[in-house]
Amino acid sequence: MESLLFSLAAQLLHALAPVLGGELTQQVVLPYITKLAEDPVFRVRKAVASNLGNIAQTVGMEATTQHLLPLFVSLSQDDIWGVRKGCAEALVQMASSVSSIERYSNLIEVFERLAEDTSRWVRSAAYQNLGPFIATFEGHQVTPKLIRYYTSMVADTNSTAGASKYGDSEIVTYCAFNFPAVLVTVGSSRWPELSETFLTLAGDLQWRVRRTLAHSLHEVARILGGSVAESSLLPTFELFLRDLDEVRVGVIRHFAEFLEVLPMETRERYVPILQEVQADSANWRFRRLLAKQLSKLAVIFSPDTTTSVILPLAFSLVLDPVSRVRTAAAQGMAVLMMRLDELPPTTPATEDGQPSDSTLAPISHVDSTTARVIALATEPYFASRQMFVLVCEPLVDIMPPARFTGMFLNPLLALANDKVANVRLAAALVISQKLIASAEYRDHPEVKAAYDRLKQDTDRDVRHNASLPSPSQSSSTQSSSSSSTPAHSIPLINSNVDNKT
């Protein structure tokens, strides 16, 4: 019973240390935790080993080095494997609490001892924490031997020998999860030490391992830089695009971020993938992932590709049959409209596709796109009118006020009188959170009239949205955060109203 109380005491001291602060923790907690570390009952020593992290981070580097580090090193050599396992689990926090010199001179040795421990559970805990442990070092301090420990994690863990060595057949998943952290720590110059491990992870039979790597592929590309990423990562990128949906989702979610690292000519080769995903009627979630990336897709391609592929793609997503896809596309459409300002007009083509040498005026993508967006405000289907409101929300912030007022303000305010409550619901949110919050628009008589009218709307949800305090009126951080939420991220569907046209 007494040992149980001592174990609970170690856990409580760990939790209380940040509350007590550095001075009290040094005066009260350190002497007591030192005594508990010498308790004859292994459960107490195990509780101390597992709960040194907060105490070390609270007392500071000097006290940790002087008092806790020797304690930790001693416990890592305890006769009981459970105590040693506790040290393996606390290794990262301890490494973060000491100087780089102590980390290098003492803790690498501790890890190596734990990684070669006689207990499979200790070895497993050590390897699970190896990636985060490496990430605490400065790059030049990560020894080749430490890297070899890390790369050995991709051995055939399904074999009897592999499972016996690591104590966990899922250890390769930890290796994949921590790969970007290890790479960014050692730097791209040491990619040759890790490239084979990367390829092994990319071809692992477990889809969970491949999925983990697929979600971080863009980060690996960013660390390596364009030329190395192009030569080393593209085969894996293409492999994941043809993989199971559970894996494929990772590269599609970060499609634009990955392509952004590559040279322009290489990016253009993957444009058809965008069209394939958009055309996949069976998987609207992938279309939503593309819609959420429209803002970045709008700026990473050449002018020709932007107007010929990204612009039609944006309109397809804005008019998607799935509401969540349309909503996600609103922000990107607004960014794309501003991007078109930077692009030159297109010369009209002849019937055979060649540039015309006639006197026809060049086609302005800005004018044609603006006209198509404004046309949404008068579409018979309510979702199109609602979509116009959602596109206006980010435009208020990024478009010059004179231009927004001249082109979009009147159609937006007209929808405050729409016969469908869900359209008024969206309009109320944009007017109350954007227009009324802006010094450029709040004194406009028609804005004020629409605002007052919406606050008296017959639908209670519309009245609620119109009455929300604007960011400029919020007095607390919490209310400011709540009220400044973009219109398109707040539920816009009122299930109690008739949404027919």
Number of C-alpha atoms within 10 A of each C-alpha: 6 9 16 12 11 20 21 15 18 25 17 12 23 24 16 16 25 16 12 15 13 18 13 14 22 21 11 13 21 21 12 15 24 15 12 21 21 15 16 10 15 19 17 24 29 25 24 33 29 22 24 28 24 18 27 30 20 23 24 15 17 13 18 24 18 11 16 24 23 13 19 25 17 16 22 24 16 17 10 15 20 21 23 31 27 24 33 27 21 22 27 21 19 26 26 19 26 23 15 16 11 14 22 17 12 15 22 20 13 20 23 15 17 26 22 14 19 12 19 20 21 26 25 26 24 30 28 24 19 25 24 20 23 25 21 21 20 13 16 10 17 18 13 12 11 16 18 12 15 23 20 16 24 21 18 14 19 14 11 10 12 18 18 17 22 27 19 19 18 18 21 27 23 20 27 25 18 22 26 21 18 24 24 18 21 22 15 18 9 16 17 9 16 18 15 13 20 22 14 15 23 24 15 16 11 13 17 16 22 26 26 22 28 27 19 19 25 26 21 20 25 20 18 22 14 19 13 16 21 19 9 17 23 18 13 17 21 13 15 25 19 10 15 12 15 14 22 21 20 22 22 25 22 20 24 23 20 24 25 21 22 21 14 13 10 15 18 15 9 13 15 11 13 18 15 11 19 21 14 11 13 9 12 19 16 20 30 23 20 27 29 21 21 25 22 16 24 26 18 20 21 15 18 12 14 20 19 11 16 23 21 14 21 25 17 18 28 28 18 21 13 14 17 18 23 26 24 23 31 29 22 24 29 25 21 24 22 17 16 21 13 10 16 14 16 15 16 17 14 11 8 7 8 10 12 14 10 10 7 10 10 13 13 16 18 18 13 10 18 14 12 12 23 19 14 20 24 15 14 11 14 20 23 22 28 27 23 27 34 31 24 27 25 21 22 23 14 13 16 11 15 10 11 16 17 9 14 19 19 13 19 26 21 15 23 26 16 18 14 20 25 26 28 30 30 28 34 31 31 25 29 28 25 25 23 22 18 17 11 14 19 17 12 13 10 15 21 18 12 21 25 15 16 27 20 14 20 11 17 14 20 25 21 16 25 28 18 19 19 22 22 15 13 16 10 10 10 9 15 16 11 16 21 17 13 16 27 24 11 12 10 22 15 15 8 10 11 11 16 10 13
